Structure formats: structure tokens, C-alpha cells
């Protein structure tokens, strides 16, 4: 039985590819309550919360909470690229 080694190498490359299973999108396209990562290889997963309009105190941003630590919150620009599972 002959095995095509090139095909096996391509399959192994797809599985070990760090982008496998993730899609890069802008934060504004993640729905409220959706989970995302800042980088593909990141350990922290965030939840997109409410939108803060621009005012005298700062620019427009989304509030994002760490999924594992409810006291950790970051504010990101809506045009920030993030990674979501496909």
C-alpha cells in the first residue's frame, strides 16, 4: 500500500498551523457577549461587552472582560483586529 507523503505533510501542516480554527475579524463585527482572543496563540479569552461612545473623556471603544477573571477589563478600539473561533 502506497501512501502519498506530500498529502500527509500538508495535512500535518494544517493541523499544526496556529491559525487553524480561527478567523481574523474587526472587533466591531464580534457580537455582544461573543468570545475572542487578541492573538491566535494567546491564553486569555475575552468577552465583548458594551460600546462606549466618544465623549469629552475619551475615544469610542468597546469594553472587554477577561473570560477567566471578571475583575480584568480592557477597552479596545472598534477597528482592532481580533481572532474568533470558526
Buried (B, 14 or more C-beta within 10 A) or exposed (E): EEEEEEEEEEEEEEEEEEEEEBEEBEBBEBEEEBEBBBEEEEEEBBBBBEEBEEEEEEEBBBBBBBBEEEEEEEEBEBEBEBBBEE
